[in-house]
Amino acid sequence: MPGETKNKVSFREINKLAIPAIIAGIAEPLISLTDIAVIGHVDEHPVEALAAAGIVGSFLSAIIWIVAQAKTAISATVSRHLGEGRLNAVKTLVPQAIAFNLLLSLLILAVTSFLAGFIFRAYNAEGLILQYCTGYYRIRALGYPVTLVTFAIFGVFRGLQNTWWAMSASLAGAVVNVALDYALVYGINGLLPAMHLQGAAYASLCSQLVMLLIALYFYGRHTPFSFRLSLRVNPRLKGLLLMSFNLFIRAAALNIAIYMANSYATGYGKNYIAAQSMLMNIWLFFSFFVDGYANAGNAISGRLLGAGDYRRLWYLCKDTCKYAIAIALVLMAVCGVFYDAIGLVFNKDPMVLALFGSVFWMVLLMQPLNAVAFMFDGIFKGLGEAAYLRNVLLTATFLGFVPVLFITDALQWKLHGIWMAFTVWMLIRGGALVFKFRRKYLSAVG
């Protein structure tokens, strides 16, 4: 219909943000997938090394997701002021937010490096797996300041309706990581000794530095912001930190679920946590892939809210959901065709592969549900609905995931029980967001 088409955000405009965001988004989990694929094939203790990489990767993701929520808050704030035509109002806010991220990351680095042994014993790691975890983590943790500053800058880019710059930085980092993974883990005859798990950690750290340098270049050359800190606190900083805090709590609840899943899998045995590491990293890879349209929705929805254009906001939500579901179905189909071959990419142990294959179908069936949940999650972040997102995650985790995990553990469903709990978790997340959006924002359309 002509009237409907006029009210829509164009397919081209959405994909101009979504496609680079997809590429940028999958670069980060691709680094982790490369790590476990390379580590899982080392000659010395491959199952223990894979288990340690999975545990540390889970904890790193938890910390980064929690503290990197400032990226989303920055994006929502910048995009809203862009829609209102008032970017000058946040010129001092952006460098203050970046500085906050840097200081917070240094504190986290110091505390978690000191407590590394205690942290990974809490994941039920012991013996050689615990030893691998602590050594690997203390190197990877050096990347916290680099990653969190980079993510804050990525939030500025997204708020300015540009995801190409973040894509360029992420792709370069991913290429560096893949190249260095093989060189440092396995070594180069006559040039570099094999560094095993520590080599993967150094490769990741180098890739993060590359991403930061490229992000700094685009920020300095192509944005209206600087790094000059004003002694006068921007009046919008309080609101940004409040939004960040609500998203911190939300991300903490999210990562409690991931922590419990990995802790239970570790308790079931080294083959279980190795298989769970593969499943979780693939699930995260798919999530970031689908999240590209959520990032586009996040950037555009904040701008439309600032302009008061609720009708286009509604059509934006409908269209981005369709695109995200289509991507999820394609991912399901591709993985269905290569179902058995995918496990062999990460490990050759027959017990690990049998466990992986028995559960992977559950991860695939979740993808359309994930697409809807992540899509609305991105929209709500752009709308500044951080408090509601916090409450939804708290409900989904403590009234959905945790009870189901306890019940299925008692029934000895093991990995099947863990992924049943994740399915319920995503159902609550997606359902609550769809209900709220229809009730609040659809009514504004009339």
C-alpha positions in Angstrom: 0.0 0.0 0.0 1.4 3.5 -0.9 0.6 5.0 2.5 2.2 2.1 4.3 5.3 2.3 2.1 5.6 6.0 2.9 5.6 5.3 6.6 8.2 2.6 6.4 11.9 2.9 7.0 13.3 1.7 3.7 14.9 -1.8 3.3 18.0 0.0 2.0 18.2 2.2 5.0 17.8 -0.7 7.4 20.4 -2.8 5.6 22.8 0.1 5.4 23.1 -0.3 9.1 22.3 -4.0 9.6 24.7 -5.6 7.2 27.8 -3.9 8.5 26.5 -4.5 12.0 26.1 -8.2 11.3 29.7 -8.4 10.0 31.0 -6.4 12.9 29.0 -8.5 15.4 30.1 -11.9 14.2 33.7 -10.8 14.2 33.8 -10.8 18.0 32.4 -14.4 18.5 34.5 -15.5 15.4 37.6 -14.7 17.5 36.3 -17.0 20.2 35.3 -19.7 17.7 38.7 -19.6 16.1 40.3 -19.9 19.5 38.4 -23.0 20.4 38.7 -24.5 16.9 42.5 -24.1 17.1 42.9 -25.1 20.7 40.6 -28.1 20.3 43.1 -29.7 17.9 46.4 -29.2 19.9 48.4 -32.4 20.5 48.8 -31.8 24.3 45.6 -32.2 26.4 43.1 -30.9 23.8 40.0 -31.7 25.8 41.3 -29.9 28.9 42.5 -26.9 26.8 39.1 -26.7 25.0 37.3 -26.8 28.4 39.5 -24.1 29.8 39.0 -21.9 26.8 35.2 -22.3 27.0 35.1 -21.5 30.7 37.3 -18.4 30.4 35.5 -17.3 27.3 32.2 -17.6 29.2 33.5 -15.5 32.0 35.1 -12.9 29.7 31.8 -12.6 27.8 30.0 -12.1 31.1 32.2 -9.3 32.3 32.3 -7.6 28.9 28.6 -7.8 28.4 28.0 -6.4 31.8 30.3 -3.4 31.7 30.0 -2.7 27.9 26.4 -1.7 28.4 27.6 1.8 28.4 28.0 1.3 24.6 24.3 0.8 24.3 23.5 3.8 26.5 25.9 6.0 24.5 24.3 4.8 21.2 20.7 5.5 22.4 21.7 8.9 23.8 23.6 10.0 20.6 20.9 8.7 18.3 18.1 10.4 20.2 19.9 13.8 20.1 20.7 13.2 16.4 16.9 12.8 15.8 16.3 16.0 17.8 19.0 17.9 15.9 20.9 18.6 19.2 24.2 16.8 18.9 26.0 19.8 20.5 24.4 18.9 23.8 26.3 15.7 24.0 29.7 16.8 22.8 31.2 16.8 26.3 29.2 13.8 27.4 30.8 11.3 24.9 34.5 11.7 26.1 33.3 11.6 29.7 31.5 8.3 29.0 34.6 6.9 27.3 36.7 7.9 30.3 34.3 6.2 32.7 34.6 2.9 30.6 38.4 3.1 30.8 38.5 3.6 34.6 36.0 0.9 35.2 37.9 -1.6 33.0 41.1 -0.9 34.9 39.4 -1.7 38.2 38.0 -4.9 36.8 41.3 -6.0 35.4 43.1 -5.5 38.8 40.4 -7.3 40.8 39.7 -10.3 38.6 43.4 -11.0 37.8 44.1 -11.2 41.5 41.1 -13.5 42.1 41.4 -15.6 39.0 42.0 -18.9 40.8 39.0 -18.4 43.1 36.8 -17.3 40.1 37.4 -20.5 38.1 37.2 -22.8 41.0 33.6 -21.4 41.3 33.1 -22.8 37.8 34.0 -26.3 39.2 37.4 -26.1 37.4 40.2 -28.1 39.0 43.5 -29.7 38.3 44.9 -29.1 34.8 41.7 -27.3 33.6 42.0 -24.8 36.5 45.7 -24.2 35.7 44.9 -23.6 32.1 42.1 -21.2 33.0 44.1 -19.0 35.3 47.1 -18.6 32.9 44.9 -18.0 29.8 42.6 -15.5 31.7 45.4 -13.3 33.1 46.6 -12.7 29.5 43.1 -12.2 28.0 42.1 -9.8 30.9 44.8 -7.3 29.7 42.4 -6.6 26.9 39.6 -5.2 29.1 40.6 -1.6 28.8 41.2 -1.9 25.1 37.9 -3.7 24.5 35.7 -1.4 26.6 37.1 1.8 25.1 36.6 0.3 21.6 33.0 -0.7 22.4 32.2 2.8 23.8 33.5 4.3 20.5 31.4 1.7 18.6 28.4 3.0 20.5 29.1 6.5 19.2 29.3 5.2 15.7 26.0 3.4 16.0 24.3 6.5 17.5 25.5 8.5 14.4 23.8 5.9 12.2 27.1 4.4 11.0 28.0 0.8 11.5 30.6 0.6 8.7 33.4 2.0 10.8 32.8 -0.6 13.5 32.7 -3.3 10.8 36.0 -2.2 9.4 37.7 -2.3 12.8 36.1 -5.7 13.8 37.0 -7.4 10.5 40.6 -6.3 10.8 40.8 -7.6 14.3 39.3 -10.9 13.3 41.8 -11.4 10.5 44.7 -10.6 12.8 43.3 -13.1 15.4 42.9 -15.9 12.9 46.5 -15.5 11.5 48.1 -15.1 14.9 46.1 -18.0 16.5 47.7 -20.6 14.2 51.2 -19.0 14.4 51.3 -18.6 18.2 49.4 -21.8 19.3 51.2 -24.2 16.9 54.4 -22.2 16.4 56.4 -21.6 13.3 59.4 -23.9 12.7 62.6 -22.0 13.3 60.8 -18.7 14.1 58.3 -19.1 17.0 57.9 -21.8 19.6 54.4 -23.3 20.1 52.7 -21.4 22.9 49.6 -23.7 23.3 46.7 -22.0 25.1 48.7 -18.9 26.0 49.3 -18.3 22.3 45.6 -18.0 21.7 45.4 -15.5 24.5 48.1 -13.3 23.0 46.5 -13.5 19.5 43.2 -12.2 21.0 45.0 -9.4 22.7 46.7 -8.3 19.5 43.4 -8.4 17.6 41.8 -6.2 20.2 44.6 -3.6 19.9 44.1 -3.5 16.2 40.4 -2.9 16.6 41.1 0.0 19.0 43.6 1.7 16.7 41.1 1.6 13.8 38.2 2.8 15.9 40.4 5.7 17.2 41.2 6.7 13.6 37.5 6.9 12.6 36.4 8.6 15.8 39.1 11.3 15.4 38.7 11.9 11.7 34.9 11.4 11.0 32.9 12.3 14.1 32.0 15.6 15.7 33.4 14.5 19.0 36.8 14.7 20.6 38.7 13.1 23.6 39.0 16.4 25.4 37.5 16.0 28.9 35.6 18.9 30.3 35.9 19.6 34.0 32.2 20.5 34.0 30.1 17.3 34.2 27.6 17.1 31.4 24.1 17.2 32.9 23.1 14.1 30.8 25.8 12.0 32.3 23.7 11.1 35.3 20.9 9.8 33.0 23.4 7.9 30.8 25.0 6.2 33.9 21.5 5.3 35.2 20.6 3.7 31.9 24.0 1.9 32.0 23.4 0.7 35.5 20.0 -0.8 34.6 21.7 -2.5 31.7 24.5 -3.6 34.0 22.0 -5.4 36.2 20.3 -6.8 33.1 23.5 -8.2 31.8 24.5 -9.6 35.2 21.2 -11.5 35.3 21.9 -12.7 31.7 25.3 -13.9 32.7 24.2 -15.7 35.8 22.3 -18.0 33.4 25.4 -18.6 31.3 27.6 -19.1 34.4 25.2 -21.6 35.9 25.0 -23.5 32.6 28.8 -23.8 32.3 29.2 -24.6 36.0 26.7 -27.5 35.8 28.3 -28.7 32.5 31.7 -28.7 34.2 30.3 -30.7 37.1 29.1 -33.3 34.7 32.6 -34.0 33.5 35.3 -32.7 31.1 33.6 -34.0 28.0 30.4 -32.2 28.9 32.0 -28.8 29.4 34.0 -29.3 26.2 30.8 -30.0 24.3 29.0 -27.1 26.1 31.9 -24.8 25.1 31.3 -25.6 21.5 27.5 -25.3 21.8 27.6 -22.0 23.7 30.1 -20.4 21.3 28.0 -21.4 18.3 24.9 -20.1 20.0 26.7 -16.8 20.7 27.9 -16.7 17.1 24.4 -17.1 15.8 23.2 -14.5 18.3 25.6 -11.8 17.1 24.7 -12.7 13.5 21.0 -12.1 14.1 21.9 -9.1 16.3 22.9 -7.1 13.3 19.2 -6.2 12.6 18.8 -5.5 16.3 21.7 -3.0 16.1 20.0 -1.4 13.1 16.8 -1.2 15.1 18.6 0.2 18.1 20.1 3.0 16.1 17.1 3.9 14.0 14.5 3.6 16.8 16.4 6.1 19.0 16.4 8.6 16.1 12.6 8.0 15.4 11.8 8.4 19.1 13.7 11.7 19.2 11.7 12.8 16.1 8.4 11.5 17.7 7.7 9.3 14.6 5.9 6.4 16.2 4.3 5.1 13.0 7.6 4.6 11.3 8.9 3.0 14.5 6.1 0.4 14.4 6.9 -0.5 10.8 10.6 -0.6 11.6 10.0 -3.2 14.2 7.8 -5.4 12.0 10.3 -5.3 9.1 13.5 -5.9 11.1 11.8 -8.9 12.8 11.0 -10.4 9.5 14.6 -10.0 8.3 16.0 -11.4 11.5 13.8 -14.5 11.4 14.7 -15.0 7.7 18.4 -15.0 8.7 17.7 -17.5 11.6 16.0 -19.9 9.2 18.9 -19.7 6.8 21.3 -20.5 9.6 19.2 -23.4 10.7 19.1 -24.8 7.1 22.9 -24.5 6.6 23.7 -26.1 9.9 21.2 -28.9 9.2 23.0 -29.8 6.0 26.4 -29.8 7.7 25.2 -31.1 11.1 27.9 -33.7 11.6 30.7 -31.8 10.0 30.4 -28.8 12.3 31.5 -30.6 15.4 34.7 -31.9 13.7 35.7 -28.3 13.1 36.3 -27.9 16.9 37.3 -31.3 18.2 37.9 -34.9 17.2 37.2 -36.6 20.5 34.4 -39.1 19.9 32.8 -38.6 23.3 32.7 -34.9 22.9 31.3 -35.1 19.4 28.6 -37.5 20.5 27.5 -35.1 23.3 27.6 -32.2 20.9 25.6 -33.9 18.2 22.9 -35.1 20.7 22.1 -31.5 21.7 23.0 -29.3 18.7 19.5 -29.6 17.3 18.1 -27.8 20.3 20.4 -24.8 19.6 19.2 -24.7 16.0 15.5 -24.9 16.8 15.9 -21.9 19.2 17.1 -19.6 16.4 13.7 -18.0 15.2 12.8 -17.4 18.9 16.2 -15.8 19.5 15.7 -13.6 16.4 12.5 -12.1 17.8 13.9 -11.7 21.3 17.1 -10.1 20.2 15.3 -7.9 17.7 13.0 -6.4 20.3 15.9 -6.2 22.8 17.7 -3.9 20.3 14.6 -1.8 19.7 14.0 -1.3 23.5 17.6 -0.3 24.0 17.3 2.4 21.4 14.1 3.6 23.1 15.9 3.9 26.4 13.7 1.3 28.1 16.6 0.0 30.2 14.5 -0.4 33.4 12.0 -2.7 31.6 14.8 -4.7 30.0 16.4 -5.2 33.4 13.1 -6.5 34.9 12.5 -8.8 32.0 16.0 -10.4 32.4 15.6 -10.8 36.1 12.3 -12.5 35.7 13.5 -14.7 32.8 16.6 -15.8 34.8 15.2 -16.3 38.3 11.6 -17.4 37.5 12.4 -19.2 34.2 16.0 -20.4 33.7 17.0 -21.3 37.2 13.9 -23.4 38.2 14.0 -25.3 34.9 17.8 -26.0 35.3 17.2 -27.3 38.9 14.4 -29.6 37.7 16.2 -30.9 34.7 19.4 -31.5 36.7 17.4 -33.5 39.2 16.0 -35.5 36.2 19.6 -36.0 35.0 18.9 -34.5 31.6 22.4 -32.9 31.8 23.1 -30.9 28.6 19.6 -31.4 27.3 18.3 -29.9 30.5 20.7 -26.9 30.2 19.4 -26.1 26.7 15.8 -26.7 27.8 16.4 -24.0 30.4 17.8 -21.6 27.8 14.7 -22.2 25.6 12.3 -21.2 28.4 14.6 -18.2 29.2 14.3 -16.9 25.6 10.5 -17.5 25.5 10.0 -15.3 28.5 12.4 -12.6 27.2 10.8 -12.4 23.7 7.2 -12.7 24.9 7.5 -9.9 27.5 9.1 -7.5 25.0 6.5 -8.2 22.3 3.7 -7.6 24.8 5.2 -4.3 26.1 5.9 -2.9 22.6 2.4 -3.6 21.4 0.8 -2.2 24.5 2.8 1.0 24.7 4.1 2.0 21.3 1.5 0.5 18.9 -1.2 2.4 20.8 0.6 5.6 20.0 0.2 4.9 16.3 -3.6 5.0 16.6 
